[in-house]
Amino acid sequence: IDAKTFFSNERTYMHWIKFGLLLGSMALTLLSFGKAVGLNVGLFLVLVAMSTLVYATAVFHLRHRWMIQMRRDVKFYDRVGPTLLFMALFLAYATNVICK
């Protein structure tokens, strides 16, 4: 295993964690200062942030297992996770804009 592959997996994981924490802080802001719609959107975004963190951790460990234990090539492109994340964020923000 090349060292840059291992560190690339770790770097990708850190970016997902950073995004999940930023999303969680936005959700907590909506929960703290929002009215009825803001509370619902904030709660939904908390769930999206938590699922983003769980997804990032699962993908990191899966890729780590492929690299270290199975000695397989790792595919770093992912079409499912970012697509689902975009749809969830679009739904949440569109709901927040339309219902206000």
Secondary structure by P-SEA (a helix, b strand, c coil): ccaaaaaaaaaaaaaaaaaaaaaaaaaaaaaacccaaaaaaaaaaaaaaaaaaaaaaaaaaaaaaaccccccccccccccaaaaaaaaaaaaaaaaaaac
